[in-house]
C-alpha cells in the first residue's frame, strides 16, 4: 500500500469521473455511475460537487480557517466568530467540519459530496444540513438515498457521517464507497496519524499534537459503518 494514497499526496489511484473535472478512485467510478442511473429512474439528478482533494488543498482549507480567513461554522451550520475562542476551542470547531490535511477521506478518491442538479446549480450548493432537511433543495434526493442505503441497494455507497457521534458533524451529502474506504481506514493507524501531524506545516500544531489520540479516535475512526 502506497502511504501517499492515504495522505492525499498522489493521484496514481484516480481517474476522471466521466467527462467531469472530478477525480475518483478507479475502482469505484463504475458503481457510482450505477447509483446515478438508479437515482435518475427515481427522478433525481445525482451529481458530484466535490471528490478527490489533495493534501495541499486540505492544508490550505485548514490554515485559512485557523487564521479566520474562511467561514467557521457552529454545530448548526451557523457562522461562528473565532475572536473569543481559545486555540483548543478553535481547533475542535474546525474539526467538526473540516478534516486535517492527510486525514481527509476525500484523499482516497472513495468519497464524494453530492447534490441534486434538478434542484440546484453547482454555484448554489453550500453543503449545509438545511439543504438536506425537509423542504431543502436536496431533501427528496436524500430521502431516496436513505431508502437505498438502508436496503443495501446503493452499490456499496454509504454515509460515514450519517449521525452525530460527537466527532465530525453529520453530512448527509457525503457518500463513501465502502469496499475500498474500509480497507484504507483500517490501514490508517494512530502512528501514521501522529507522524503526519509532526511533519505538517499546519497551524494549531501544538494543540493538535497534545490531543492527537483523542482526535484520531473521535474524528477519524469514529464513523457510522455500512
Secondary structure, DSSP 8 states (H G I E B T S, - for coil): --HHHHHT---TTEEE-TTSS-EEETTTHHHHHHHHHHHHHTT--EEEEE----HHHHHHHHHHHHTT-S--B-TTS-B---TT--HHHHHHHHHTT---TT--GGGGT-EEEEEETTT--GGG----HHHHSTTSTTHHHHHHHHHHHHTT-STTEE-TTSS--SSS---TTEEEEHHHHHHHHHH--HHHHHHHHHT---TTHHHHHHTHHHHIIIIIS-----
